[in-house]
Amino acid sequence: MLCLKGIEYPRTHSISSLLDLLGGTTTEVPVDRAALIVLTPYGALLRYDEIGPTDAEVARMPDRASLLALAARVVEWAGHTARR
């Protein structure tokens, strides 16, 4: 979405930072910000065992199915919006 809007963005896994940039446009993301930010650790931290989550962090994470559904909803919205 940022690219489509012509907004320069940093290479980051911080969904919060990216949403802040998108917030300056008329584009509304159809998913609650807090729900999206939950996905941030999956961009990098959880991909590497040496810096991966602690057992306590894993216990607080939403179930995989709900996270996949959330990600799929955002990808579908982005694709639909891009085709307009």
DRENBA-852410 format. One record per residue (C-alpha): x, y, z; residue in three letters; residue number from 1. Coordinates in nm, 2 decimals, padded with zeros to 4 digits. Example, Ala and Ser with C-alpha at 12.3 -4.5 7.8 and 13.67 -1.06 7.14 Angstrom:
BEGIN
+--------+--------+--------+---------+-----+
|      x |      y |      z | residuo | num |
+--------+--------+--------+---------+-----+
|  01.23 | -00.45 |  00.78 |     ALA |   1 |
|  01.37 | -00.11 |  00.71 |     SER |   2 |
+--------+--------+--------+---------+-----+
This chain:
BEGIN
+--------+--------+--------+---------+-----+
|      x |      y |      z | residuo | num |
+--------+--------+--------+---------+-----+
|  00.00 |  00.00 |  00.00 |     MET |   1 |
|  00.28 |  00.24 |  00.08 |     LEU |   2 |
|  00.44 |  00.18 | -00.26 |     CYS |   3 |
|  00.11 |  00.23 | -00.43 |     LEU |   4 |
|  00.06 |  00.56 | -00.25 |     LYS |   5 |
|  00.41 |  00.67 | -00.35 |     GLY |   6 |
|  00.53 |  00.68 |  00.01 |     ILE |   7 |
|  00.89 |  00.60 |  00.08 |     GLU |   8 |
|  00.93 |  00.35 |  00.37 |     TYR |   9 |
|  01.22 |  00.20 |  00.56 |     PRO |  10 |
|  01.32 | -00.17 |  00.54 |     ARG |  11 |
|  01.16 | -00.28 |  00.87 |     THR |  12 |
|  00.95 | -00.55 |  01.02 |     HIS |  13 |
|  00.78 | -00.30 |  01.25 |     SER |  14 |
|  00.41 | -00.31 |  01.15 |     ILE |  15 |
|  00.35 | -00.01 |  01.38 |     SER |  16 |
|  00.60 |  00.21 |  01.20 |     SER |  17 |
|  00.45 |  00.11 |  00.86 |     LEU |  18 |
|  00.10 |  00.17 |  00.97 |     LEU |  19 |
|  00.21 |  00.52 |  01.10 |     ASP |  20 |
|  00.33 |  00.60 |  00.75 |     LEU |  21 |
|  00.00 |  00.47 |  00.59 |     LEU |  22 |
| -00.20 |  00.67 |  00.85 |     GLY |  23 |
| -00.11 |  00.99 |  00.66 |     GLY |  24 |
| -00.32 |  00.87 |  00.37 |     THR |  25 |
| -00.69 |  00.82 |  00.31 |     THR |  26 |
| -00.63 |  00.44 |  00.30 |     THR |  27 |
| -00.80 |  00.26 |  00.59 |     GLU |  28 |
| -00.67 | -00.08 |  00.68 |     VAL |  29 |
| -00.97 | -00.31 |  00.75 |     PRO |  30 |
| -00.81 | -00.47 |  01.05 |     VAL |  31 |
| -00.76 | -00.33 |  01.40 |     ASP |  32 |
| -00.42 | -00.18 |  01.45 |     ARG |  33 |
| -00.36 | -00.37 |  01.77 |     ALA |  34 |
| -00.44 | -00.70 |  01.60 |     ALA |  35 |
| -00.20 | -00.62 |  01.32 |     LEU |  36 |
|  00.09 | -00.53 |  01.55 |     ILE |  37 |
|  00.07 | -00.87 |  01.71 |     VAL |  38 |
|  00.21 | -01.00 |  01.38 |     LEU |  39 |
|  00.53 | -00.80 |  01.41 |     THR |  40 |
|  00.74 | -01.06 |  01.58 |     PRO |  41 |
|  00.66 | -01.31 |  01.30 |     TYR |  42 |
|  00.85 | -01.09 |  01.05 |     GLY |  43 |
|  01.19 | -01.15 |  01.20 |     ALA |  44 |
|  01.22 | -01.24 |  01.57 |     LEU |  45 |
|  01.03 | -01.57 |  01.55 |     LEU |  46 |
|  01.21 | -01.68 |  01.24 |     ARG |  47 |
|  01.55 | -01.73 |  01.41 |     TYR |  48 |
|  01.60 | -01.97 |  01.70 |     ASP |  49 |
|  01.88 | -01.78 |  01.86 |     GLU |  50 |
|  01.66 | -01.47 |  01.91 |     ILE |  51 |
|  01.33 | -01.65 |  01.91 |     GLY |  52 |
|  01.06 | -01.62 |  02.17 |     PRO |  53 |
|  01.09 | -01.73 |  02.53 |     THR |  54 |
|  00.85 | -02.00 |  02.66 |     ASP |  55 |
|  00.65 | -01.72 |  02.83 |     ALA |  56 |
|  00.62 | -01.53 |  02.50 |     GLU |  57 |
|  00.50 | -01.84 |  02.32 |     VAL |  58 |
|  00.24 | -01.90 |  02.59 |     ALA |  59 |
|  00.09 | -01.55 |  02.53 |     ARG |  60 |
|  00.08 | -01.58 |  02.15 |     MET |  61 |
| -00.25 | -01.62 |  01.97 |     PRO |  62 |
| -00.32 | -01.95 |  01.81 |     ASP |  63 |
| -00.17 | -02.01 |  01.46 |     ARG |  64 |
| -00.50 | -02.04 |  01.28 |     ALA |  65 |
| -00.62 | -01.69 |  01.40 |     SER |  66 |
| -00.28 | -01.54 |  01.30 |     LEU |  67 |
| -00.30 | -01.69 |  00.95 |     LEU |  68 |
| -00.66 | -01.58 |  00.91 |     ALA |  69 |
| -00.56 | -01.22 |  01.01 |     LEU |  70 |
| -00.26 | -01.22 |  00.76 |     ALA |  71 |
| -00.48 | -01.36 |  00.48 |     ALA |  72 |
| -00.74 | -01.09 |  00.54 |     ARG |  73 |
| -00.48 | -00.82 |  00.51 |     VAL |  74 |
| -00.32 | -00.97 |  00.20 |     VAL |  75 |
| -00.66 | -01.01 |  00.03 |     GLU |  76 |
| -00.75 | -00.65 |  00.12 |     TRP |  77 |
| -00.42 | -00.52 | -00.02 |     ALA |  78 |
| -00.46 | -00.72 | -00.34 |     GLY |  79 |
| -00.82 | -00.60 | -00.39 |     HIS |  80 |
| -00.72 | -00.24 | -00.32 |     THR |  81 |
| -00.42 | -00.26 | -00.56 |     ALA |  82 |
| -00.65 | -00.38 | -00.85 |     ARG |  83 |
| -00.88 | -00.08 | -00.82 |     ARG |  84 |
+--------+--------+--------+---------+-----+
